[in-house]
Amino acid sequence: MKNMIGLFFRFRARAVLAVAALFVLLSAVVGALTSDRLVAGGMYPPSAASVRAESVLGTKFRAGDPDLLLLVEPRDGEQPLDAPAVAAAGRELTGEVRRAASVDYVSSFWDGDPAMRARDGRSGVIAVKFRGDEETVNEAVQRLLPTVLGRHGPLTVAAAGSSAVLDALQEQSSRDLVRAELLTAPLVLLLLIVVFRSFLAALLPVLVGVVSVTMTSALLGTLATVTPVSVFALNIASALGFGLAVDYSLFMVTRFRSELDSGAEAAAALRTTMATAGRTVAYSAVAVSLSLGALLVFPTMFLRTVAYGGIIVTLLSALATGAVLPAALTLLGRRLRTGTASPHREAKLFGRVTTLLWSSSARVVRRAPALVAVAVTAFLVTLAAPFPGVSFGFPDDRALPAGTEVRAVSDRVRADFPQLSAPQIAVVLPGAADGRRALSDTGDYARALSRVEGVRAVEGATGAYTPAGRQAPAQSAERAFINGSDTWLRVTLTGDRSDGDRALRTLEAVRDVPAPVPPLMGGGVALLQDTRAALADRLPIAVLWVAVSMFVLLFAFTGSVLVPLKALLLTGLSMTAALGTMVFIFQDGHLRDLVGSFTPVGTTDIMMPILVIAIAFGLSMDYEVFLLSAFRESYLALGDNSAAIEAAVRRTAPLITSAAALIIVVFLGQASSPVLPLKIVGVGMVVTILLDVTVIRILLAPALMHLAGRTNWWAPAFLALLHARYGLAES
């Protein structure tokens, strides 16, 4: 009878693995098309006033920031742009671009726009603004570029501009995903072999990772057929999914092997593993998903779709750990016992070193908890010090590696066409051109704007205004700046686009100038301000969501009110320290020899801190749940707070250290990317995990728990009763 039951369970395990293999195969087929369906961009809140202003500028005035810049040069560098053959080819190319897609405008030197000619007269630019949303524009650019780039009669054509940059980022990110997986997978497998002392056991986390990441890729590709999905969602989900798969499998396999070594049969060992480590994995997945869910409150496609990808891969990692991994454990059974593997001296040394490190630190913390708490807090505050100086901005072409063609062309455009690189504000005035008197009021408004500090010039239907005075309007000014009763003004600022804070201060001063009618502000500066405001408005909701959900979850594991509060505060402190480090590295341009080459532009990508915090907070709670659960169990068993802390540290040290090391290796693949947003995420995650597993888990958290003593485990009577009935700690 016992053999029959064993055969049944092995048959069911094989069936589970066969179904998983079928899903992976189908997902691989569907996922092969995913990268082509994803888009870059999605940084702007769609309901922002600046987005509406850009739409009005395009549809009514054929104006606004161009999506694409085509740098055009005669193949014979000695020929001027107005040479007959060159001019004819330029006009033909301009017409071809105009006919290729639905556009708001196409402007070139050969259309009579002198601003589209370089200062040295040897090159020209065709500026294009497409009609439609970001997805439509992205598709138009991808269709157009292959037909116009390279040799074009007597001309050579190269691309720059925001849409060309996004297209290049999309392509580079897809390549980096493959490169990161090829780089990190062998390292992770090698480290798993060291940790498990068994090649067979080391393959199990890889199996779980393949299942979760492959299925996530297919689901994101399917989602992209009905709504835009950011290309970064796949990169980040892949790294997160593989890291979580390794983490979760490490917990499960370690506990399963421990039960086998204690003499349990495979079936009993698996039941105990599922009831203990399996439950911890399930609630860890809930913690990570809740943390990522905070990104859903923000009104940008980029953050929302990264949240979709992160939540999907987290839940799939937990599902694969709870279904596919147990099936593999059932089939492998006692072959996974550590006693049957050949022990490697290096692996034993690894375990001894981590246990010794944590045990020694626990004794030091026990002797001087106050001193340790003050010293570590001072260290974290020092790391956080650069963060108040953060200056947020959008990534531009300098987020690409210096050797890429789009980056090189953008550098040339920035140098040769300074008028296209100057920060601008488009002031749309609905109804302000209705009559002579109204137009005169618009001229007075333009004159007032030209006197604002930080404004270089203001152009409109009534002329061009500078602090020095007014120039009469060109003959084409009325056609360019007036449509019916509506008009607009082009406000050019001093400085360049990298000085975001100064441009934002100038925008605020421009908003304070009384206008003849309520204006709409457009342009890159207004888009940045509206995005910052939209994110800041939703940030308190996101913080509240994470704080409440994590407090409830940690209380369920510990039965304490004080411990979850301390955990949230410590995690917040480590997150702030990580953000300060990111500003120090990427905004200020330090440590480039250590993290890899990049171009600092004096700003921090506005989306990256929120993204890193959401992912890192979830992973931090992963370790927090495991460690606090061990604290609670040790306290209940020993009845002594200090002894319980040391016992929990010794028990969890090797596992947490191993899990952190593995997930750091995974995110090092992102950190090695030459694409700046991916590098920021990778470095930010590595720094955050290092701080969390070292100074927070080893030093600061135990120090505060020693100082709190028995108060650590206090809870009001009704909450204590609730925890006794529904608590989640391992049994």
ChimeraX attribute file (.defattr): number of C-alpha atoms within 10 A of each C-alpha:
attribute: neighborCount
match mode: 1-to-1
recipient: residues
	/A:1	6
	/A:2	7
	/A:3	8
	/A:4	9
	/A:5	10
	/A:6	15
	/A:7	12
	/A:8	12
	/A:9	16
	/A:10	18
	/A:11	15
	/A:12	15
	/A:13	21
	/A:14	17
	/A:15	13
	/A:16	18
	/A:17	18
	/A:18	13
	/A:19	13
	/A:20	17
	/A:21	14
	/A:22	12
	/A:23	15
	/A:24	20
	/A:25	15
	/A:26	14
	/A:27	20
	/A:28	19
	/A:29	13
	/A:30	18
	/A:31	22
	/A:32	13
	/A:33	14
	/A:34	23
	/A:35	24
	/A:36	14
	/A:37	16
	/A:38	23
	/A:39	24
	/A:40	25
	/A:41	24
	/A:42	19
	/A:43	19
	/A:44	22
	/A:45	21
	/A:46	15
	/A:47	12
	/A:48	18
	/A:49	17
	/A:50	28
	/A:51	21
	/A:52	15
	/A:53	22
	/A:54	22
	/A:55	20
	/A:56	20
	/A:57	23
	/A:58	21
	/A:59	15
	/A:60	16
	/A:61	19
	/A:62	19
	/A:63	23
	/A:64	24
	/A:65	20
	/A:66	20
	/A:67	20
	/A:68	23
	/A:69	27
	/A:70	26
	/A:71	25
	/A:72	26
	/A:73	24
	/A:74	25
	/A:75	15
	/A:76	11
	/A:77	11
	/A:78	8
	/A:79	17
	/A:80	16
	/A:81	25
	/A:82	13
	/A:83	11
	/A:84	11
	/A:85	15
	/A:86	22
	/A:87	19
	/A:88	15
	/A:89	19
	/A:90	28
	/A:91	15
	/A:92	14
	/A:93	21
	/A:94	22
	/A:95	13
	/A:96	14
	/A:97	21
	/A:98	18
	/A:99	11
	/A:100	13
	/A:101	17
	/A:102	15
	/A:103	19
	/A:104	21
	/A:105	18
	/A:106	21
	/A:107	22
	/A:108	23
	/A:109	22
	/A:110	23
	/A:111	15
	/A:112	9
	/A:113	12
	/A:114	12
	/A:115	16
	/A:116	23
	/A:117	21
	/A:118	21
	/A:119	14
	/A:120	9
	/A:121	14
	/A:122	16
	/A:123	23
	/A:124	28
	/A:125	29
	/A:126	25
	/A:127	23
	/A:128	25
	/A:129	23
	/A:130	24
	/A:131	19
	/A:132	16
	/A:133	10
	/A:134	18
	/A:135	17
	/A:136	13
	/A:137	20
	/A:138	21
	/A:139	14
	/A:140	19
	/A:141	21
	/A:142	13
	/A:143	13
	/A:144	15
	/A:145	18
	/A:146	9
	/A:147	12
	/A:148	17
	/A:149	16
	/A:150	14
	/A:151	14
	/A:152	18
	/A:153	13
	/A:154	16
	/A:155	23
	/A:156	18
	/A:157	20
	/A:158	21
	/A:159	26
	/A:160	27
	/A:161	24
	/A:162	19
	/A:163	25
	/A:164	24
	/A:165	26
	/A:166	23
	/A:167	20
	/A:168	21
	/A:169	26
	/A:170	22
	/A:171	16
	/A:172	17
	/A:173	25
	/A:174	19
	/A:175	13
	/A:176	20
	/A:177	22
	/A:178	12
	/A:179	15
	/A:180	21
	/A:181	17
	/A:182	12
	/A:183	16
	/A:184	22
	/A:185	16
	/A:186	11
	/A:187	14
	/A:188	23
	/A:189	19
	/A:190	14
	/A:191	18
	/A:192	25
	/A:193	18
	/A:194	22
	/A:195	24
	/A:196	23
	/A:197	20
	/A:198	20
	/A:199	15
	/A:200	13
	/A:201	25
	/A:202	23
	/A:203	14
	/A:204	23
	/A:205	27
	/A:206	19
	/A:207	19
	/A:208	27
	/A:209	28
	/A:210	19
	/A:211	28
	/A:212	27
	/A:213	29
	/A:214	24
	/A:215	25
	/A:216	29
	/A:217	27
	/A:218	22
	/A:219	19
	/A:220	29
	/A:221	24
	/A:222	17
	/A:223	18
	/A:224	20
	/A:225	12
	/A:226	8
	/A:227	12
	/A:228	21
	/A:229	31
	/A:230	26
	/A:231	27
	/A:232	26
	/A:233	23
	/A:234	29
	/A:235	24
	/A:236	23
	/A:237	25
	/A:238	27
	/A:239	27
	/A:240	25
	/A:241	32
	/A:242	31
	/A:243	27
	/A:244	33
	/A:245	30
	/A:246	30
	/A:247	26
	/A:248	29
	/A:249	31
	/A:250	26
	/A:251	21
	/A:252	27
	/A:253	24
	/A:254	20
	/A:255	20
	/A:256	28
	/A:257	25
	/A:258	17
	/A:259	20
	/A:260	23
	/A:261	17
	/A:262	10
	/A:263	12
	/A:264	16
	/A:265	13
	/A:266	23
	/A:267	17
	/A:268	14
	/A:269	24
	/A:270	25
	/A:271	14
	/A:272	17
	/A:273	22
	/A:274	20
	/A:275	13
	/A:276	18
	/A:277	22
	/A:278	24
	/A:279	18
	/A:280	23
	/A:281	26
	/A:282	18
	/A:283	19
	/A:284	26
	/A:285	26
	/A:286	22
	/A:287	25
	/A:288	26
	/A:289	23
	/A:290	20
	/A:291	28
	/A:292	28
	/A:293	20
	/A:294	23
	/A:295	24
	/A:296	17
	/A:297	15
	/A:298	20
	/A:299	20
	/A:300	21
	/A:301	21
	/A:302	25
	/A:303	25
	/A:304	22
	/A:305	25
	/A:306	26
	/A:307	26
	/A:308	24
	/A:309	28
	/A:310	28
	/A:311	24
	/A:312	21
	/A:313	34
	/A:314	29
	/A:315	20
	/A:316	24
	/A:317	34
	/A:318	26
	/A:319	19
	/A:320	24
	/A:321	33
	/A:322	20
	/A:323	16
	/A:324	24
	/A:325	23
	/A:326	26
	/A:327	23
	/A:328	17
	/A:329	24
	/A:330	20
	/A:331	17
	/A:332	15
	/A:333	19
	/A:334	20
	/A:335	17
	/A:336	23
	/A:337	21
	/A:338	18
	/A:339	12
	/A:340	11
	/A:341	15
	/A:342	9
	/A:343	14
	/A:344	15
	/A:345	10
	/A:346	12
	/A:347	17
	/A:348	14
	/A:349	12
	/A:350	17
	/A:351	18
	/A:352	12
	/A:353	14
	/A:354	18
	/A:355	20
	/A:356	15
	/A:357	15
	/A:358	23
	/A:359	20
	/A:360	15
	/A:361	17
	/A:362	24
	/A:363	14
	/A:364	14
	/A:365	24
	/A:366	21
	/A:367	13
	/A:368	13
	/A:369	22
	/A:370	15
	/A:371	12
	/A:372	20
	/A:373	21
	/A:374	12
	/A:375	14
	/A:376	16
	/A:377	18
	/A:378	12
	/A:379	13
	/A:380	20
	/A:381	16
	/A:382	13
	/A:383	20
	/A:384	22
	/A:385	16
	/A:386	20
	/A:387	17
	/A:388	11
	/A:389	13
	/A:390	20
	/A:391	17
	/A:392	21
	/A:393	24
	/A:394	20
	/A:395	22
	/A:396	19
	/A:397	24
	/A:398	19
	/A:399	22
	/A:400	26
	/A:401	20
	/A:402	17
	/A:403	8
	/A:404	12
	/A:405	16
	/A:406	24
	/A:407	23
	/A:408	19
	/A:409	19
	/A:410	25
	/A:411	16
	/A:412	15
	/A:413	24
	/A:414	16
	/A:415	14
	/A:416	19
	/A:417	20
	/A:418	14
	/A:419	17
	/A:420	19
	/A:421	16
	/A:422	16
	/A:423	21
	/A:424	28
	/A:425	26
	/A:426	27
	/A:427	27
	/A:428	24
	/A:429	22
	/A:430	19
	/A:431	18
	/A:432	25
	/A:433	23
	/A:434	14
	/A:435	10
	/A:436	10
	/A:437	11
	/A:438	16
	/A:439	21
	/A:440	16
	/A:441	17
	/A:442	24
	/A:443	23
	/A:444	16
	/A:445	17
	/A:446	29
	/A:447	22
	/A:448	18
	/A:449	26
	/A:450	26
	/A:451	18
	/A:452	19
	/A:453	14
	/A:454	18
	/A:455	24
	/A:456	19
	/A:457	24
	/A:458	28
	/A:459	24
	/A:460	23
	/A:461	25
	/A:462	23
	/A:463	18
	/A:464	23
	/A:465	25
	/A:466	20
	/A:467	16
	/A:468	9
	/A:469	11
	/A:470	18
	/A:471	12
	/A:472	11
	/A:473	15
	/A:474	14
	/A:475	9
	/A:476	9
	/A:477	16
	/A:478	15
	/A:479	12
	/A:480	17
	/A:481	23
	/A:482	22
	/A:483	15
	/A:484	11
	/A:485	14
	/A:486	18
	/A:487	26
	/A:488	28
	/A:489	25
	/A:490	21
	/A:491	24
	/A:492	20
	/A:493	24
	/A:494	17
	/A:495	16
	/A:496	16
	/A:497	20
	/A:498	20
	/A:499	17
	/A:500	22
	/A:501	18
	/A:502	17
	/A:503	26
	/A:504	15
	/A:505	15
	/A:506	20
	/A:507	22
	/A:508	13
	/A:509	15
	/A:510	23
	/A:511	16
	/A:512	11
	/A:513	13
	/A:514	12
	/A:515	19
	/A:516	19
	/A:517	14
	/A:518	14
	/A:519	18
	/A:520	20
	/A:521	26
	/A:522	28
	/A:523	21
	/A:524	23
	/A:525	27
	/A:526	26
	/A:527	23
	/A:528	22
	/A:529	21
	/A:530	21
	/A:531	24
	/A:532	17
	/A:533	14
	/A:534	18
	/A:535	20
	/A:536	12
	/A:537	12
	/A:538	16
	/A:539	17
	/A:540	11
	/A:541	14
	/A:542	21
	/A:543	13
	/A:544	12
	/A:545	17
	/A:546	22
	/A:547	18
	/A:548	11
	/A:549	15
	/A:550	25
	/A:551	21
	/A:552	13
	/A:553	21
	/A:554	27
	/A:555	26
	/A:556	23
	/A:557	26
	/A:558	27
	/A:559	29
	/A:560	22
	/A:561	21
	/A:562	18
	/A:563	24
	/A:564	25
	/A:565	16
	/A:566	16
	/A:567	22
	/A:568	21
	/A:569	13
	/A:570	19
	/A:571	24
	/A:572	15
	/A:573	18
	/A:574	29
	/A:575	28
	/A:576	23
	/A:577	23
	/A:578	30
	/A:579	27
	/A:580	23
	/A:581	24
	/A:582	27
	/A:583	27
	/A:584	21
	/A:585	21
	/A:586	24
	/A:587	21
	/A:588	18
	/A:589	16
	/A:590	15
	/A:591	12
	/A:592	13
	/A:593	8
	/A:594	8
	/A:595	18
	/A:596	12
	/A:597	18
	/A:598	20
	/A:599	16
	/A:600	18
	/A:601	19
	/A:602	18
	/A:603	21
	/A:604	24
	/A:605	22
	/A:606	19
	/A:607	20
	/A:608	19
	/A:609	21
	/A:610	19
	/A:611	22
	/A:612	20
	/A:613	25
	/A:614	25
	/A:615	21
	/A:616	27
	/A:617	27
	/A:618	22
	/A:619	28
	/A:620	25
	/A:621	26
	/A:622	23
	/A:623	23
	/A:624	24
	/A:625	28
	/A:626	22
	/A:627	19
	/A:628	25
	/A:629	23
	/A:630	24
	/A:631	26
	/A:632	22
	/A:633	19
	/A:634	21
	/A:635	20
	/A:636	13
	/A:637	10
	/A:638	12
	/A:639	12
	/A:640	13
	/A:641	23
	/A:642	22
	/A:643	17
	/A:644	20
	/A:645	26
	/A:646	21
	/A:647	20
	/A:648	22
	/A:649	25
	/A:650	20
	/A:651	18
	/A:652	18
	/A:653	23
	/A:654	21
	/A:655	21
	/A:656	23
	/A:657	19
	/A:658	22
	/A:659	22
	/A:660	24
	/A:661	18
	/A:662	26
	/A:663	25
	/A:664	23
	/A:665	21
	/A:666	29
	/A:667	26
	/A:668	22
	/A:669	24
	/A:670	30
	/A:671	25
	/A:672	21
	/A:673	27
	/A:674	19
	/A:675	23
	/A:676	26
	/A:677	21
	/A:678	24
	/A:679	24
	/A:680	25
	/A:681	25
	/A:682	26
	/A:683	25
	/A:684	26
	/A:685	28
	/A:686	24
	/A:687	20
	/A:688	26
	/A:689	24
	/A:690	18
	/A:691	19
	/A:692	29
	/A:693	20
	/A:694	14
	/A:695	18
	/A:696	23
	/A:697	23
	/A:698	21
	/A:699	23
	/A:700	23
	/A:701	23
	/A:702	24
	/A:703	27
	/A:704	19
	/A:705	22
	/A:706	22
	/A:707	17
	/A:708	14
	/A:709	12
	/A:710	14
	/A:711	15
	/A:712	21
	/A:713	20
	/A:714	15
	/A:715	18
	/A:716	11
	/A:717	9
	/A:718	9
	/A:719	16
	/A:720	20
	/A:721	13
	/A:722	13
	/A:723	19
	/A:724	12
	/A:725	9
	/A:726	12
	/A:727	17
	/A:728	21
	/A:729	22
	/A:730	16
	/A:731	10
